[in-house]
Every structure is written in C-alpha cells, then in structure tokens.
Amino acid sequence: MIPIDAITAALTSDGDTFDLPDGRTVRLRITPDDIDPFDEYGSFGKIGEIRRNDFSNRGERPARFDGNAEKLWAGQSHQVWWQPPADGPTRSSEGFAELRQLVTELLEFGMIVVTVEILNGTDAYGRPIAQSAESLSGIEPFPKPEYLAEVIGDLLISLNLTKENNS
C-alpha cells in the first residue's frame, strides 16, 4: 500500500507522474484557468483598463474607483487601474503588499486548474489513456507547495485512490 503522502510528494509540477503497483500511473496536470478572478471573486478588488492611445481618457482613474486605487503593470507593457477590495487590507496594514503582488500575478498569469489523472495503457499513438480524472479550478498562480499537496491529496481521495484502495 502506498500512502497518499508518497504520491503527493512526487507530484509537484505539471506532467509529473507516479507509477502505481498495479501498472496504472497517476499524472498531475496544471493548466491555465479561463475565469476572470476579478469578476468571480471580490477579494482581489476590481480592475479598470487603461486604453493605449485614448487621448480622451489619458489614463485617468475610472469614476467608480476611489482614491485608494492605483495603477499596476500587467506584464511588460500593459497598465491597469486596480481598486483594492473595500474589506481588504489598507495600504498601511500588513498584507497589503502581498495582496498587490498576488493581483499583479493574477493579471499576468491568471488562475490555474489542477487535475489529477489516473492513466492506464496507451492509445494507438503511444499516448497514455486517462482512465479517470478529478480537477479543481480557481487556484491562484504559484500555490505554496503545502497547499498544492493538499489539493492533490483531496483529488486523489475523490478518485478513490486512498491508502486502503491503491494497492
């Protein structure tokens, strides 16, 4: 019997695999999520676009944003207005810099989907066949290793790949 902790320890990056004693393989997939975190979740605040070459706007703060809003760079050349959440940390409080950094990462990379697949055999082209899979979407980019391991463990349990069932 293989404990789930042993499997999660082996699955840390997209494409990582773990071979089970019964010949099946567990594979981790980390893919982009297509949701807009600023529309789906209020905890990140709101984003207002700054249109390039819009001389009527000149990058002025959107009317629905207050004096707490600031401009952020999304990638190398795209700038947006960010209105921090009203119930979030203030500029002077601990946690504000981390929230700003997370928002910048969300703007540049978006959220991710974590998928755990159980592979069994190969198709006519030699590619592995996914027998079953479980996913969790809406995960912030660059999750801490402990959190990623927790998500993977929960997905393995959902796949009935528990310590008792995976021998």
C-alpha positions as CSV (number, residue, x, y, z in Angstrom):
1,M,0.0,0.0,0.0
2,I,1.2,3.5,-0.9
3,P,0.2,6.4,1.3
4,I,-1.2,9.4,-0.4
5,D,1.6,11.5,1.0
6,A,4.1,9.5,-1.1
7,I,2.1,10.2,-4.2
8,T,1.7,13.9,-3.5
9,A,5.4,14.3,-2.7
10,A,6.1,13.0,-6.3
11,L,3.6,15.3,-7.9
12,T,4.9,18.9,-7.7
13,S,4.9,20.2,-11.3
14,D,2.8,19.9,-14.5
15,G,3.4,16.5,-16.1
16,D,4.8,14.8,-13.0
17,T,3.8,11.1,-12.7
18,F,3.8,8.4,-10.1
19,D,3.6,4.7,-11.0
20,L,1.2,2.6,-9.0
21,P,2.0,-1.1,-8.2
22,D,-1.0,-2.2,-10.3
23,G,0.5,-0.8,-13.5
24,R,-1.5,2.4,-13.6
25,T,0.1,5.8,-13.4
26,V,-1.0,9.0,-11.6
27,R,-0.3,12.2,-13.6
28,L,-0.5,15.8,-12.5
29,R,-1.7,18.4,-14.9
30,I,-1.6,22.2,-14.2
31,T,-3.3,24.3,-16.8
32,P,-4.5,27.8,-17.2
33,D,-8.0,28.6,-15.9
34,D,-10.1,30.8,-18.1
35,I,-12.1,32.5,-15.4
36,D,-11.6,36.2,-14.6
37,P,-10.7,36.3,-10.9
38,F,-11.8,40.0,-10.8
39,D,-15.3,39.1,-12.0
40,E,-15.6,35.9,-10.0
41,Y,-14.1,36.9,-6.6
42,G,-14.5,40.2,-4.7
43,S,-11.4,39.5,-2.6
44,F,-9.0,40.7,-5.2
45,G,-10.7,44.1,-5.9
46,K,-11.6,45.4,-9.3
47,I,-9.7,46.2,-12.4
48,G,-10.1,49.1,-14.8
49,E,-8.5,49.1,-18.2
50,I,-6.3,51.9,-19.4
51,R,-6.6,52.1,-23.2
52,R,-3.5,53.0,-25.0
53,N,-3.7,56.0,-27.4
54,D,-7.0,57.0,-25.9
55,F,-6.3,60.7,-25.6
56,S,-9.7,61.5,-24.2
57,N,-9.1,59.3,-21.2
58,R,-5.3,60.0,-20.6
59,G,-5.2,57.2,-18.1
60,E,-7.5,58.9,-15.6
61,R,-8.8,56.9,-12.7
62,P,-12.2,55.3,-13.5
63,A,-15.2,57.1,-12.0
64,R,-16.2,54.1,-10.0
65,F,-12.8,53.9,-8.3
66,D,-11.8,55.9,-5.3
67,G,-8.5,57.5,-4.1
68,N,-7.3,54.1,-2.9
69,A,-7.0,52.9,-6.5
70,E,-3.6,52.6,-8.1
71,K,-2.1,51.8,-11.5
72,L,-0.4,48.3,-11.8
73,W,1.6,46.8,-14.6
74,A,0.1,43.6,-16.0
75,G,3.1,42.1,-17.8
76,Q,5.7,44.1,-19.5
77,S,3.7,46.7,-21.3
78,H,0.0,46.7,-20.1
79,Q,-1.1,49.0,-17.3
80,V,-4.5,48.9,-15.5
81,W,-6.2,50.6,-12.6
82,W,-6.7,48.4,-9.6
83,Q,-9.3,49.2,-6.9
84,P,-8.3,47.2,-3.8
85,P,-11.3,45.5,-2.0
86,A,-13.0,47.7,0.5
87,D,-12.9,45.0,3.1
88,G,-9.3,44.1,2.5
89,P,-6.0,45.3,4.0
90,T,-5.3,49.0,3.8
91,R,-2.1,50.5,2.4
92,S,-0.6,50.8,5.8
93,S,-1.6,47.4,7.1
94,E,0.3,44.1,7.0
95,G,-0.7,42.1,4.0
96,F,-1.3,44.9,1.5
97,A,2.0,44.4,-0.3
98,E,1.2,40.6,-0.6
99,L,-2.3,41.3,-2.0
100,R,-0.8,43.8,-4.6
101,Q,1.7,41.1,-5.6
102,L,-1.0,38.5,-5.9
103,V,-3.1,40.8,-8.0
104,T,-0.1,41.5,-10.3
105,E,0.4,37.8,-10.7
106,L,-3.2,37.2,-11.5
107,L,-3.1,39.9,-14.1
108,E,-0.1,38.4,-15.8
109,F,-0.7,34.7,-15.3
110,G,-4.3,34.2,-14.4
111,M,-5.6,31.3,-12.2
112,I,-4.8,27.6,-12.7
113,V,-6.6,24.3,-12.8
114,V,-5.1,21.4,-11.0
115,T,-6.0,18.0,-12.5
116,V,-5.0,14.5,-11.2
117,E,-5.4,11.8,-13.8
118,I,-5.3,8.0,-13.5
119,L,-3.6,6.7,-16.6
120,N,-4.0,3.1,-17.8
121,G,-2.5,1.8,-21.0
122,T,-1.7,3.7,-24.2
123,D,-3.6,4.5,-27.4
124,A,-2.6,3.6,-30.9
125,Y,-0.2,6.5,-31.0
126,G,1.6,5.5,-27.8
127,R,0.0,8.3,-25.7
128,P,-1.3,7.4,-22.2
129,I,-5.0,6.9,-21.8
130,A,-6.7,8.8,-18.9
131,Q,-9.0,6.3,-17.2
132,S,-10.4,8.9,-14.7
133,A,-9.6,12.4,-13.6
134,E,-10.6,15.0,-11.0
135,S,-9.9,18.7,-11.2
136,L,-10.1,21.8,-9.0
137,S,-10.2,25.2,-10.7
138,G,-9.9,28.8,-9.5
139,I,-6.5,28.3,-7.8
140,E,-4.2,31.3,-7.6
141,P,-1.0,31.1,-9.6
142,F,2.1,29.8,-7.9
143,P,0.4,28.0,-5.0
144,K,2.6,27.2,-2.0
145,P,3.8,23.6,-2.1
146,E,1.9,22.6,1.0
147,Y,-1.4,23.9,-0.5
148,L,-0.7,22.2,-3.8
149,A,-0.1,18.9,-2.0
150,E,-3.3,19.3,-0.1
151,V,-5.3,19.9,-3.3
152,I,-3.7,16.9,-4.9
153,G,-4.4,14.7,-1.9
154,D,-8.1,15.8,-2.0
155,L,-8.3,15.0,-5.7
156,L,-6.7,11.5,-5.1
157,I,-9.3,10.8,-2.4
158,S,-12.0,11.9,-4.9
159,L,-10.6,9.4,-7.3
160,N,-10.9,6.7,-4.6
161,L,-7.1,6.4,-4.6
162,T,-6.8,6.1,-0.8
163,K,-4.2,4.3,1.2
164,E,-6.6,1.4,1.6
165,N,-7.6,1.3,-2.1
166,N,-4.4,1.8,-4.1
167,S,-2.6,-1.5,-3.7
